[in-house]
Amino acid sequence: MTFNYHLRRPVRASTFVALSVLLLSSSLWTGGAAQQDASCCPSGYAGDDCLTAADQTCLDNAIEPSIYSTLAETSLSSVSYVGDSLQMTVTAPIVEGRVCSSITLGSASTPGSDPKCTTFAKSLINDPDCLDSWSGSILWSDARTLCGFVLDTDASTSSTQNYVGFLTIQHNDSITNVDGWRTQKSVLPIHVVFPCLLNVSNVNIRVDAPIA
C-alpha cells in the first residue's frame, strides 16, 4: 500500500534534493568617475585593509580591461545547501585597474538592501588560476524573507518546489586607453529545488478514534 502526501512547505535541509545554476551576464560601460566603496579591495588584493596580495606572477599577468572584453567573465563556481544555509562562491579573473567589486543577493530587478544579502568575504586563488574569490553564507529563511528568493510557480511541479534568487555582481574597471570607467554587471540566477512529495510504502497505519 502506498500513500502520497503533498507537503505545503519545503522539507528541511536533510532531505534537500538539488541545486541547478544558470548564468546570465551583461557588461555596461560608463564614462566619468566610478563610485568606489571604501570597503572594496582592488582586484588581486584581499584581507584587512586590502594588504593581502596575490602572487606576483598573477599580478604581472592580470587581464587588461577593455570596453568590449569578455575575458574577465564572472562565474558562480559553487553552490551548496548545508544545514539550513545556502553557501555560494563567486570567482573572477584578476583584472588590472579593477578598483572595486560588489556582490548582492536579491531579485532579478532589485538587489537586497539588508546587510545579510551583501556579506561576502573576499580571498585569492593563486597559481595556476589567478582568481579573485568571494564566499558567502546565508540562512535559507533570510534568503527568502530578506534577499529576494521567491517560489517559481512556472518551474515548480506537483513533486517539487523551485525557488529562484539572483546574485548581482558589479565590477568597476579603469579603462586607461579611453580615460574612463567600465561598469561590468553580471546577474547569476540560482535555482533551489525542494521535494514536496513523500512516499509511505508497506507500512501498517492504525487510526484510533472514540466511538460516538
C-alpha positions in Angstrom: 0.0 0.0 0.0 1.4 3.4 -1.0 0.2 6.8 0.3 1.3 10.1 -1.4 1.4 13.2 0.8 1.9 16.7 -0.7 3.7 18.9 1.7 2.7 22.6 1.8 6.1 23.7 2.9 9.6 22.7 1.7 11.1 19.9 3.5 14.1 20.6 5.8 17.7 20.6 4.6 18.2 16.9 5.4 16.0 16.0 2.5 17.3 18.7 0.2 17.5 17.3 -3.4 19.3 19.5 -5.9 20.6 22.9 -6.9 20.7 23.9 -10.5 22.6 27.1 -11.5 22.2 29.1 -14.7 24.3 32.0 -15.8 23.2 35.3 -17.4 25.7 38.2 -17.7 26.0 41.6 -19.3 28.6 44.3 -19.4 27.9 48.0 -19.4 30.4 50.8 -19.9 30.0 54.3 -18.5 32.3 57.3 -18.7 33.4 59.6 -15.9 34.4 58.6 -12.4 33.4 55.3 -10.8 31.8 55.1 -7.4 34.3 53.3 -5.2 33.2 51.6 -1.9 35.8 52.1 0.8 35.2 48.5 1.9 36.2 47.1 -1.5 39.6 45.7 -2.3 41.1 46.1 -5.8 41.4 43.0 -7.9 44.3 40.9 -6.8 44.1 42.1 -3.2 42.1 40.9 -0.1 42.1 40.8 3.7 42.0 43.6 6.3 42.9 46.9 4.7 43.4 45.0 1.4 47.0 44.2 2.4 47.0 40.6 1.2 48.2 40.4 -2.4 48.1 37.7 -4.9 51.3 36.1 -6.1 53.4 38.5 -8.1 53.0 36.2 -11.2 49.3 36.7 -11.0 49.6 40.5 -10.6 52.0 40.7 -13.5 49.6 38.7 -15.8 46.4 40.4 -14.8 43.9 40.9 -17.6 43.9 44.4 -19.1 40.3 45.5 -19.4 38.8 47.0 -22.5 35.3 48.1 -23.2 34.3 45.0 -25.1 36.5 42.4 -23.4 34.8 39.1 -22.4 38.0 37.6 -20.9 37.1 38.7 -17.3 33.9 36.7 -17.0 32.5 36.3 -13.6 31.2 32.8 -12.6 29.3 31.2 -9.8 31.8 28.5 -9.1 30.0 26.6 -6.3 26.6 26.5 -4.5 25.7 24.2 -1.7 23.0 23.8 0.9 24.5 22.9 4.3 22.3 22.7 7.5 19.8 25.5 7.0 22.1 27.8 5.0 22.8 28.5 1.3 26.5 28.8 0.6 27.9 30.4 -2.5 31.3 31.1 -4.0 31.9 33.6 -6.9 35.1 33.9 -8.8 36.5 36.2 -11.5 40.0 36.6 -13.1 42.3 39.2 -11.6 41.9 42.3 -13.7 44.3 45.3 -13.9 42.6 48.5 -12.8 39.6 46.8 -11.2 39.1 49.1 -8.2 36.0 47.6 -6.7 33.6 44.7 -6.8 30.3 44.3 -5.1 28.1 41.3 -4.7 24.4 41.3 -3.7 21.8 38.6 -3.3 18.3 39.7 -4.3 15.6 39.6 -7.0 16.3 40.0 -10.7 15.5 43.7 -10.7 16.1 44.7 -7.0 19.3 43.6 -5.1 18.6 43.1 -1.4 19.4 46.0 0.8 19.8 44.1 4.1 23.5 43.6 5.1 22.9 39.9 5.2 22.4 40.0 1.4 25.8 41.6 0.8 28.2 39.8 3.2 30.7 38.1 1.0 34.3 37.5 2.2 37.0 38.0 -0.4 40.0 35.7 -0.8 42.5 35.0 -3.6 43.2 31.9 -5.6 46.8 31.9 -6.9 48.7 29.8 -9.4 47.6 28.4 -11.8 44.1 30.1 -11.8 44.9 33.7 -10.6 41.3 34.5 -9.4 39.5 36.8 -7.1 37.1 34.8 -5.0 34.1 35.8 -2.8 32.3 33.4 -0.4 29.0 34.0 1.4 26.6 32.0 3.5 23.0 32.9 4.4 20.2 31.2 6.3 17.5 30.0 3.9 14.9 31.8 6.0 16.8 35.1 5.4 17.3 34.3 1.7 13.5 34.1 1.3 12.4 37.0 3.6 15.3 39.5 3.0 17.1 38.6 -0.1 14.6 38.1 -2.9 14.3 34.3 -3.2 10.7 33.5 -4.4 8.8 30.5 -5.4 8.9 30.0 -9.2 5.4 28.7 -9.8 6.1 28.0 -13.5 9.1 25.8 -12.8 7.5 24.0 -9.7 5.7 20.8 -10.2 3.4 18.5 -8.1 6.5 16.9 -6.6 9.0 19.8 -6.4 9.1 23.4 -5.3 11.5 25.6 -7.3 12.8 28.8 -5.7 14.8 31.3 -7.6 17.1 34.2 -6.5 19.8 36.3 -8.2 23.3 37.3 -7.4 24.2 40.7 -8.9 28.0 41.2 -9.2 29.2 44.7 -10.3 32.8 45.5 -11.1 34.3 49.0 -11.6 37.2 48.9 -14.0 39.5 51.7 -15.0 39.9 51.8 -18.8 43.1 53.7 -19.3 43.2 53.8 -23.0 39.9 55.8 -23.1 40.4 57.6 -19.8 37.1 56.3 -18.4 35.5 53.6 -16.3 33.6 50.5 -17.3 30.9 49.1 -15.0 30.6 45.4 -15.7 27.5 43.8 -14.3 26.7 40.1 -14.1 23.4 38.6 -13.0 23.6 35.0 -11.9 20.3 33.1 -11.2 20.3 30.4 -8.5 17.5 27.8 -8.5 16.9 25.8 -5.3 14.7 22.8 -5.8 13.0 21.1 -2.8 10.9 17.9 -3.0 7.4 18.1 -1.7 6.3 14.5 -2.3 6.6 11.9 0.5 6.0 8.2 -0.3 5.0 5.9 2.5 5.1 2.2 1.4 4.5 -1.1 3.0 3.5 0.1 6.5 0.7 -0.6 8.8 -1.3 2.5 9.6 -3.6 2.4 12.7 -6.1 5.1 13.4 -7.7 5.3 16.9 -10.9 7.3 17.4 -13.5 7.3 20.1 -16.8 5.5 19.4 -19.6 8.0 19.2 
